[in-house]
């Protein structure tokens, strides 16, 4: 697996904290909005990239059930072995994968033939991408995992995103790459937090590769 050192550091964090990524008010509002948008659907397939200890996708699954979605299938992927073991213990109803998001997305069609997702959720989960070329490839791979009409939901606090991006010394801005691929997004929170909803409007890419 790529980026082993970064994931090892998160293993230590997750061992020390049972709930490292707590669900704040803006994140909760985003999850409720996603559930509201899903009203009237009988089935949803959801993927979370960088699922951590599983709180977000599990909360979303609960909201989807409250919105009347009778069948919710969830899969969470994270590079931390500790986090995935915690997810398997706490939320056995979910499907959990220990892998980098980049490798998971690149190999998805071989591992899970024909599977697509109605919703992909990401909370700052793809910062370990390295070069812009590989980041663009991951965006394209993730785009291909969405069903036509599906939603890619991104969330991050302003302080984390604006502080972490410069620390990583990346040559690109992750949200900009998503917008280049998906087109315009719906901005939920303005200058208060990064909450973006990207829609896949057709089976053919209209954005940049």
Secondary structure, DSSP 8 states (H G I E B T S, - for coil): ---HHHHHHHHHHHHH-S-SS---HHHHHHHHHHHHHTTT-SEEEEEEES-TTSHHHHHHHHHHHHTT--EEEEEEEES-HHHHHHHHHH-TTSEEEES-HHHHHHHHHHHSTT--EEEEEEES------SHHHHHHHHHHHHHHEEEEEEEEEEE-HHHHHHHHHHHT-SS-HHHHHHHHH---EESSTTS-EEEEEE--SSS--S--
